[in-house]
Structures are given as structure tokens and as C-alpha cells.
């Protein structure tokens, strides 16, 4: 495989301070309003411009458990930087790159150490060590709760670890953030699958006061496209039956496992020189397209059934994909897949229906199709937990008071598993609200218990 290392260079110290000096420290900071977690951006930039990096990271960590991650993969152009007043007159302050610089400098130099709060307020179990779970664990730990995280994988991070390519988010950065959470007193059980190894009821029997479910959406969606072989429709074949049709999350996960030495390159059925078609136009589609080029595809096309203005991918991600050679087919969809006698893809029938234009149908060569069209939750936890309900789309049902509690008393959920699918920072935003809900619930229960005992 070609180089998968991080491609965006960080600021030097001099560059970071120079960039920080551009900040106007507005009395009503629009950048803070644009940040989903309300990061005190002007305050930490002000500390940076004075050279007080310890103060800067302390301000950041008061709101964020993943600053080095957010500095790299957040949608800054639509959030903090997109709201910066300097952006209206020219170029906004590069807030994401500054946050990344401070977080990296802190980690690399061991600059700050958080005081570990005494764990006397209660005991909480967190299922899943993705962005939501990490945020809940970190926030509750700071509040004085004893927190234990149960992660089914051997490595923590969820989609940060297995869904975002190394060139955008180095895995050592994710591991570094996890280590920080552990230093705060959070206990992490890796390779522990709730719903298989044990159940939610078992966790309650072990003395946990509340449980948070942040397992994400690990069951990818798929499309069923007619498959033709030698001029005949193969009604017995589905897309999932073809080796060269893969879901984007599985594709990206395999690339990560190969880069770590756990799998061989030939376990990805995308050959050198392959012509790859990506269905979907979110950030995952961009990651899959750019990764396909990196592992040797000769041509990569993205197919999207609408126009560029409606794509969910960040414009910066789209621009980077175009620069690297990814082609885009707007208002398009695959109507047929043609395969050979070995069930390998030969070509596709692509239909383009631009508004107010006649449809255009093309027969085009193809070797691989990668689907990046979203995912839904697995239901193992629901099936093994009494009183836990999900909706018709398999998302867990929650309520607003206390925020994030499911239909099972004491069980909370947040992020993708409840259908609030968005960016990393939006998952953190939701998780912070759930952490507050958990704290309120546990405090109320313990207060009632004390009253009844008196």
C-alpha cells in the first residue's frame, strides 16, 4: 500500500502564536456559538498568544475530552471557523489547527496533569469507547463518579480508530486521548462484549448506579441493485453475495487492520489498477475514495443521487478528494451491475438525471463498488435487556428528563445509537448532556435512599 501517514502538517510554535495573534478576542465570540460543545475558544487562544500553553489546554479540556481529535476531524468550516468574524472579511482564524497544536504539544511534553477527583458520587458503567462513551466517561469522572468502560474491540476509539483513515487521524493520537481518560481514573475493559459476554442486568447486579450505552451504528446499510450475468438477470444474487462489493465501514476497517499488520493486503478485494465506484457523498465516502487511491486503484468515482449543494461531506474533504484525483458523478445512480462467470464485476449501468435535462445512460467499466450510505444499530443489547425499547429504525428510545434515559430505568444512551448521527463533536455535544442527566439521576436516587433510611 502507498503512504497512509498523516498528510496535514501541524503549526510550529512560532506559527501557532502568530496565528493566535490574529484572534480579535471578540466580546461576543461567534466562534464559541458555532462550536457544538461551547468551547471557550477566545480564552484559550488568548492564553496561547501569551505562550501559556498549560492554561490553554486546561481551558480546552474543561469542555473537550478529545481536543487532539477535534482539532483534526471536526467540521471547523461549518462550525467555529465558519462563524469567525474574520472569515467574513478574508480568512478566519485556523481554530482547529491551533487546537491540534496545543493538544499535541501538551501530550508530547507532559505539560499538564489533571487532578483526579475522589470517586464518591456513584458508580457508572459505559458501554462503548467511541466519541460518546469517552465523553461521558471523562465528564462523569471529573464530577466524582467511578466509571468503568466496556469496549468489545481490543482497541478503543470506535469509529475514530476503525472508521477514519490514518492520514486524517493517526491512531496514536486516539490512543493518547484514551490514555488521558485512564489517568483520570476511568477503568477500561477491552474485548468485553455486552450482550454476549454479560448483560446490562449483570452490570446492575455488580453495583452500578447507572449505565450508558454509546455503541454507535455498527450495522451498515446496503442497496440492492439488479445483477446481470451473460445477459440474464440473476435474481438469486444480492449485492452482499459479490466479493467485490463492500461496505465503506468494512473497507476502511480492513485498511486499518492491514496497516497495523493484523491482515494481509490481499484480504481487501481491491486490486492494483482497479476501477472503483463509491456510492454516497458523506465524509465516509470521501475517506473510502481517497483510501482506495492510496491502496492502488487506478480510477475512483463517487456516485451521488443529488447535487453538490446537498452532499453531507465537508467542502474541505471534497476539495481534498478532487485534488487527489477522485471523480464525482452528480445526480447519478447505478441501475445495473454486470458480472462475469467468476462473479467478479465487469461493468455498471450508470444513469444520470440532472434537473431539467434528459436522462443519460452509460455502460462503464468497473471492478469494485463500495457503499457509503449510512448504518443502523445492532440490537444485541436490546435483545438481552428487559425493558429496553427501540423504534422502527432500531434506534434506542430516550427521553429529555433526565436527558438521555431510555425506557429502562437507570439506562441511558446517546450519539448514533439513538439516531442523532452527526460529526464527532456533535456526538460529544449529545454525550455531555447525557452525562449531566446521569449525574442528576444518580444524585436523586441516592438522596431518596438517604431520606428513606433516615
N, C-alpha and C positions, 0 to 999 in steps of 0.2 A: 504494500500500500504506500501511497505517497505521504508526504508530511502531514500529520494531523495536529501538529502543535499549535498553540495559540497564535493568532495572526495579528491581533491588535496590541501594539506596544503601549506600555504604561508611561506616565509622565516621569521625568526626572524630578528631583526635589526642586530645582530652580524653576522648571516649567510649571510644576504644581503651584508654587507660591505666586508665580507671575499670573497664572490663570485665575487663582483665587482673588488676586487684587483687582480683577475686573468686576467682581461682585459689588453691587451697589448697596447691599445690606438694607433693602427696602423696609420701610416701616410696616407696610402691609405686603409681606412676601408672597407673590403669586406662585412661586416655585413650591413653597410649602403647601399651598392649597392644591397644587397639581399632584402632589405626592399622595398616593392612597393611604399610606400609614402616617402621614403628617410629620415627616422627618423635619427637624429643625435646621433646615439647610443653611440659611444665612448665618446662624450662630456657629455651626461647625466650620463653615468656610472662613468666618472671621477669625476663628482660632488658628486655622491653617495659615492664613496670610501673616499672622504674627509668629508662626513657627511653633505653636503649641499643639503638636500632634496628639499628645496624650489627652488633652482636653477635647480635641476634635473627635477622637474615636469614642470617648466616653459619651459625648452628646449623641453621636450616631447610634451607639449600642443601646441607649436608653429607649430607642424606638425600633431598632432593627437587630434581629439575630443573625442576619445573613448579609452584612454590608459588602463583603468581597464578591458575593454572588450578584447582589442587586447592582453593584457598580458595573458589572459586565453584561447582564442579560435583561435588565429592566427596560421597559419601553420609554426611555427618557424623552424621546422626541414627542410622545403623546402626553407626557406627564410633567415632571419637574422642568425639564429643559424647554418643553413646548409652551410652558407658562411663563418662562423668564422674560422680563420686560426688555432685556437687551436683544432678545430674538426678534422683536418687532422692528428694531432699528438696524439689525445686522446679524450678528452671531450670538446665540445665547451662551451663557457660561457652561462649560462642559462639566456638569454636575456629576454625571455618572463616572466619568474618568477620574474626577477628584475623589469621589467616594472610594473608588477602587484603589487609588494611590494610598489613601490614608489607611484603609483596611489591610492592604498588603504590607505597608511599612510597619504597622502595628504587629502583625503576625510574624514577620520576618525578624523583627528586632525585640520581640517580647516586651513591648513598650508598656502595656497596661495589664493589670490583673484585677478582675472584679472580686469584690468581697463576696464570699459565699454566704448567702442568707441562711439562718438557722431554720431547719425544716420541721417546724412545729405546727403548721397551719392545717395540714391534711396530707393525704396520700392519693396521687392521681396516676393512672395508667394511660399511656398514649400509644395508640396502635398506628404504626406507620411513621417512618422517619423521613418523609418528604418535607417540602416547604411548610405545610400546615402543621405537621407534627412537631417539627423542630421549633417553630414559632411558639406553639402552645407550651411545649416543654420549657423553653427558655424563659418565657414570660412568667409561668407559674413557679418556676424555680426561684426567680428573683422575688416573687411575692411570699416566699417562705413555705412552699409546698415541696414535699418529697415526690419526685417524678421518676417513673420508670417507663422507658420507651421499648416497645416490642416491634421489631422490624424483621420481616420474612426473608429479606435478602441478607447476604453476608456483608454487604457494604451499604452504608446509609446514604440518604440523599434522594431516593425515589427518582423522579424524572430529572432532577439535577445531575444525578450520577449516570443514569442509563438513557436519558432522552435528549440531552443537549450535547452536541459533539465537543470533543476535546479542544478543537480550535476556537470555540466560542467560550467554553467554560472548562478550564483544566480541572481534572478530578482531584488533584492535590488541594486546590482551593476549597472544594466541597469538604474534603476530609479535614482541612484546617478548621473550618467553621464547626464541624461536628465535635472536634476536639475541644473547642472553646466551650461548647454546651456541656460536655462531660466535666470540664474543670469547674463548672458552676455547681456540680453535684448531681447532675442528671445521670441516671444509670441506664445504659442501653443494652438490650438483649438482642443480639443479631442472630439471624437464621431461626427466628421464632415466629411461627405462622399461626396467628389467632384464627380460629375456625377449623384448624387442623390439629395443631399440637395441643391446644387448650381452647377454652371458650371464654366469652365475656362473663358468664356466670361464675366460672372458676376464678377469674380475676377478682370479682366482688368477694368471693369466699376467702381470698387471701388478704382482705382488709383494705382494698382500695375504696376511697370515698366517692370517686367519680372516674369515668373512663371517657377518653376522647378517641374518636375514630377519624383518622385522616389518611385513608388508604388510597385516595385518588381514583382515577378511572383507568383500570388496567385491562379492560376488555375492549379492544379496538373494534370500531365499526367496519363494515365492509360493504362493497357493492356487488350486485350480481349482474354481470354483463354477459350477453349471449356468446357462447364459444362455438366456433365453426372449425371443422376439420375435413379437408378434402371436399369442400363444397357442401358438406352436410352439417346441420345443426346438432350439436352434442348436448341434448337435454339432460343427459346423465352426469354431465360435468359442471361443477361450480368453480368459481374463481379460486376458492380455497384449495381446490384439488391440484392446481398448477404450481409447480415448483418455482416458477419464475414470476409469480405474483406474490408480493409480500406486503404486509402492513408496515407503515413507516416506523412505528414504535419498535417492532421486532427487528427491522433492518438496522436502526440506529443502535439498538441494544447489542446486536451481534458485532457491529463495528467496534463498540466499546470493549466487548469481551475479547475480540481479536487483538486490539491494541494493548490489552493487559496480558496477553499470552494465554488466555483460557480457551481459545478456539483457534482453529486453523483458517487461513484465508479462503480456502475452497469451501468452507461451510456457509459462505454467502454466495448465492447463485447469481451473482452479477459478474460476468467475465470481463477481462480486459477488452476494451474496444466496444463494449455493449452499448446499444441504443436504449436508453431508459426513459420511461414516461412516468411522471409523478402526478397523481390525481389529488387535487386540493391546493389551497393557496394561503395556508396559515404559516406561522413560524416553523412548525414541524415539517411542513412541506419544503420550506427553504433549507432547513437543516438536512433533510433527506437528499435534496437535489445537489447541494454543494458537497455532501459526503460521497454521493455516487461518483461525482467527478474526481474526487480525491482517491477513490479506490480503483480508478482506471476506466470509467465509462467514457466512450468517445463522444457521446451526444446525450444531453439531458434536456427533456422538455417538461414543463409544468402545464397541466391542463386545468382550466378553471371555467365553471359554467356561467360566470358573470364577468363584469369588467374589473379593471384595476382599482377603481374607486371603492369597490366593496370588499376587497380582499382583507382578511384579518391579519395578515403578516405586517410587521412594521416596514415602513418605506425604506429604512436603512438596511434591513435584511434583504428586501427585494433588490435594492441597488447593488449590494454586495454580490448577490446571486447573478445579476446581469453582468457585472464586471468579470465574474469568473467563467462566464460562458453559458449560463443557463438560458434556455429559450422559453418564452411564455406564449401560451395559446389561450386567448381570452374568448369568452362566450362559446366554449367548446366542451365536448364530451365524447367519450368512446362509445360507439354504438355496437361494435362487434370486435371480438378477438379471434384471430385465425391462428391455429396451431398446426404443427407437423405431426408425423406419426409417433414421435417421441414425447408428445405433449409439451413441447417447447414452443414458445410464442414466435411466430414468423412476422406478423403484421397486425395492424389495428385499422379499423374504420373510424376515422375522426370526423365528427360533424361540427361545423361552426355556424352558429346562428346569431350574428350580430344584429342589434336592433335596426329595423327598417331596411334590412338587406336580405337578399335571397340566401338560403342556406347553402353552405359549401361542404361537400362530402369528399374526403380524401382517403386513399389507401396508402398507409405509411409503414415503413419497416419498424419493427420493434423486437427487442429481446427480453425486456423486463418491464413490469408495471409495479409501481409502489403506491399504495393507497394511504393518504394522509387526510382522513376525513373525520377525525374525532374518535372518542371512545366512551364507554359506559362502565359503571362499577361492576365488579364481581359481587356475587351475593352469598358467599360462604359465611360471612359473619352474620348476615340476616337469617340465614337458614339454621344457624346454630345458636341463635339468641332469642329467647322468648320475649315478646312484647316489642320487638324492634320491627318497624314497618318501613317499606319503601314505596315510591309512587310507580306509575305505569312505565316510567323510563328507567326504573331500578335505582333512582337516587333516594338516599335516606331522607325521611321527612323530619324537619326540625321546626322549632317554634322560636319566637322572638324574646320571650321572658320565661326563664332565664335564656339568654341568647344562645342558640345552638343546641338546646336539649332536644333529643329525639323523642319518639313515642315511648321509650323505655326510661323510667326514672333513673337519673344519675348517669345516663349515657349521652354523650354529646358528640357532635360531628361537625365538620367544616371543610371548606375547599371544594375540590372537584367531586367528592363523593356525595355532596348534597346538590350538585348541579350548578354551583357557582364557578364555572370553568373560566379561567382567565389567565393572566400572567402570574409569575412568581410573586410579585409584590401584592397583587390582588388576593392571592391565596393567603399571604401573610396578613393583609388587612382583615380578612374574614376571621382568621385564626386568632388574632389579637382580641377581637370582640368575643369570640367563644371563650378564650382564657378568662376574660372578665366574668362571663356568665358562669363558668365553672367555679370561680372563686366565690361569687355571690351565693351559688347553690350550696357549696360545702360549708361556708360560714353559717348560712341559715339553718342547715341540718344540725350542725354542731351546737348552735345556740338553742335550738328546740330540745336537743338531747340534754343540755345542761339545765334547762328550765324543768324538764320532766324529772330530772334526778334531784332537784332541789326541794 
